[in-house]
Amino acid sequence: MKKLKLISAVCAAVMLLCGCSSPISKEEIEPPEMPEANEVPDNITITGAEMQESLWYQEMCAEILNYEYHCKVSERVTNQDVKKALAQLPNDYPEVFWLGDRYLAETCTDGSNVDLGLLKDLEEEDIPAMAAELEEKGNEIIAGVPEGSTYDKVLYIHDYITENCKYDYKGADSPNNGLWGTSYGCLVQGSAVCQGYAEAFIYLMNKLGIESGICTGSNHAWNYVNIDGKYYWLDATWDDMDSYADDYQAEHTYFLVNSDMILRSRNIDWTQGYFPDCTSIDENYFVKNNAYFDSYDRDKVIGYIEGQADKPHCEMMFSDYETYKKALYDLINDGKIYKASNIDKKKMKYYRSDKMFALDIIF
């Protein structure tokens, strides 16, 4: 999978968010627009199983994991085959951070030779020590994972990544791939683009024995995860709000959502390693925390906001566009949010996600 730039995706996310410190009139507030849901391509190509079952792919991966870059495989393969294999590699081996864009497959009498290039500015002799650094960091993070349900473990990893990694805008704007697009960049260097966030998540899920993977589309990368037999989408990059405050805690707008929800904000690439059927919101953050409202009841919402007084911010989500719109106008436009006893007019800010029907109130 190529390393993806997220500048345009991040800008799109930011455009959905705005804050204010006092009520504003209906003439001034930017009304939400009903989002149009994108569709999954009818003829999406799934390549993961094909690669995993291929002997030459297994042979190439074994050599890569042994820090070999001139691989000998027992089947005849083309450059297109290698391209597909390298797109699958982050799903299977997210700990491999050192490969760049260059590759060449040449057939020989008993198979093929596959030459792989390193990321720019990486020295071959430094890679084993860097791999050990990543392993050490990964084990350190896993040691902090709480006992409990799969949900608790996934939440911990999601929050760790979003709170300890900053989005690398310079890397996203670079014409070259770099460590910012890898698990190493995210976890060791603390700076990455969406691909790095996604690979770091899989890397840590693998250590926990939890099934997960990467999906791509709209020049962006995010994850799916299996919790108790049901699949959910998760986007740690778009839940990272470092752009707004250095000490800002993780958001959960894109934490364990279904396909209907995620497709409001992105398209799906035609080719994927695996594309799960994500239909449930049973484990969704807002559902689990009684912050998912299927109708607008001002007293109920105000009560919920007051119940979050011991936290730095209060997140809530609404089930549909009309309910969200009603809440937005009543709470923010008409100032009814100030009925909550823990809201300070001078300090309160809010962020809105129109495509996810979500509000985040900063106390």
Protein Blocks (a to p, Z undefined) as FASTA:
>chain_A
ZZddfklmmmmmmmmpccdfbdcdfklpccddddddddddfklccfklmmmmpmklmmmm
mmmmnopabdcdfbdcdfklmmmmmmmmmmmmmmbmkbcfbdcddddfklcaddddddeh
iafklmmmmmmmmmmmmmmmmmmpccddfklmmmmmmmmmmmmcccdfklmmpcbdcfkl
cfklmmmnopacfklmmmmmmmmmmmnopacddddeehiacddddeehiacdddfklmpc
klmomklccdfklgoiafklmmmmoccdfbdfbdcddfbfklgmklmnopacfbdcfklm
mmmmmmmmmpcbdcdddfbfklmmmmmmmmmmnopmmmpmkbcfkloccdddfknopacd
dZZ
